[in-house]
Amino acid sequence: MTTTSPLLLLLLPLLFLFISPSLSALTKLNVLSYGAKPDGSADSTKAFLAAWALACASTTPASIYVPRGSFLLRNVKFQGHCNNRAISIRIDGTLVAPVDYRVIGNADSWVAFQDVDGVSIFGGKFDARGASLWACKNSGNSCPGGATTLSFSKSKNIFVVGLTSINSQMFHIVINGCQNVKMQGVTVTASGNSPNTDGIHVQLSSGVTILNSKIQTGDDCVSIGPGATNLWMEKITCGPGHGISIGSLGKDQNEAGVQNVTVKTATFIGTQNGVRIKSWARPSNGFARNIVFQHVTMKNVQNPIVIDQNYCPGNKNCPDQVSGVEVSDVTYQDIHGTSATQVAVNFDCSSKHPCSGIRLEGVTLTYKNDVAAASCKHAGGTSFGVVQPTSCL
Ligand SMILES: *[C@@H]1O[C@H](CO)[C@@H](O)[C@H](O)[C@H]1NC(C)=O
C-alpha cells in the first residue's frame, strides 16, 4: 500500500503554478500561415481575416504577427465581440491598398476595427496610395469619396504604438464612439495639398490620448468632432496641414458637445492654423468647453490662435445665420512663435452665445519680426502676464 507523501501534497500546487502558464499560453498567429503573401500584389485580405477570426475566437490572449514585406489588402473589417480582451497585432511590414483607388474608395474605411475591446497594434506602415484619388478630386471630376485608412468604432481599451500611415485617400485615422484609446508615436504623412487627409479624427469618444506624434498632411492635423470628451494630446508636431481643430461644430441642431480637451506641448510648422475652434453659423445645441492649449510653438503659422464661429470653407453654401455653439473656458497658456499673417489671434464668436472664460496667459506671437494684431468679436475673458499681441478681450 502506498501513501501520498505530505511533501508531494505540498508541492502539487506549486507544480500546477509552473504548468498553468502554458495552459493560458498566448495564441500566436503569423499571417503567412493563413496564406498572406509579402509580395505587395497577391490579395492577403482573406489571410488577415482568417488570423483575426482565430484571435477573436480564442479564449486566451492572442497575438497576430505580420512579418516584413508588403501585404496587399482590400477593405477589411476586424469585427469584435471577441472571446478575449487581449489581442495584439505586431506589424513589421507594410499594408498597401490596391493601385486602383476605386477598389477601396467607396467604403468608409480601408482597415476597420469595430466593437473590439482590448486591441493593441505595434508598428506597421499603412500605405493607402491615395495620390491618384487626390488628383481625381483636384481635377474636379466625380470621384469616390475615399476611405479612411484606419478606423476604430464602438471600441474600447485600444493601444496603438509606432504606427505610420501615409497617403490616405481621406482621413488617416478615425476614432469614433470609443473609450480609452491611447495612441503613441504615430506618424502620418501626406502631401500638403491632399484634400481631406486629416491626420487623426476623434468624435463621440472619451478618454483618448495621443502622445509623441508627428503629423504632416493636407488637412487638419488632429480634428475633434462632436462628443469628444477627456481628450489629451501631448508632444504633437503638425505641418504641413490645417492645424489642430475642434470642429467643425454646429453642423446639426442636436449635437453632442466637446469637453475637457488638452493640447500640451505642440509645434506647428507652416500650417494654415495653429489651435482652432470652428463652428458653422447656424442654430445648434453643441458646445466646446474646458479646453486648454499649453506650451505651443508656432513657426510661420497663418492663423496661430483662432476661434471661427462663421466657419464656411470656400464661402460656398454658407448657412449665414448665427452659431448656436457655446464656446467657454478656453485657456491659451505659453503660446509663442511667429505668425504668417498680421492677425495672430482671432476670436470671431457667436453674437447669440459670445465666447466666455477665454484666458490668455503668456502669449507671444510676432509677425515679420514686428507686433502682430489681435481681433475680437463677441469674446470675453481675461489675460495674464505678457500677452503679445495685446489682448482684445
Ligand atoms: C479630463 O480629461 C483627463 C484626461 O484627458 C482626465 O484625466 C480628467 O479626469 C478629466 N477631467 C474631468 C473633470 O473629467
The ligand as an ORCA input file, in Angstrom:
! r2SCAN-3c Opt
* xyz 0 1
  C     -10.221     65.489    -18.201
  O      -9.575     64.553    -19.034
  C      -8.450     63.929    -18.455
  C      -7.859     63.009    -19.500
  O      -7.534     63.725    -20.627
  C      -8.848     63.170    -17.219
  O      -7.710     62.617    -16.621
  C      -9.555     64.097    -16.258
  O     -10.035     63.371    -15.166
  C     -10.714     64.790    -16.958
  N     -11.307     65.783    -16.055
  C     -12.595     65.757    -15.766
  C     -13.052     66.835    -14.847
  O     -13.360     64.917    -16.195
*
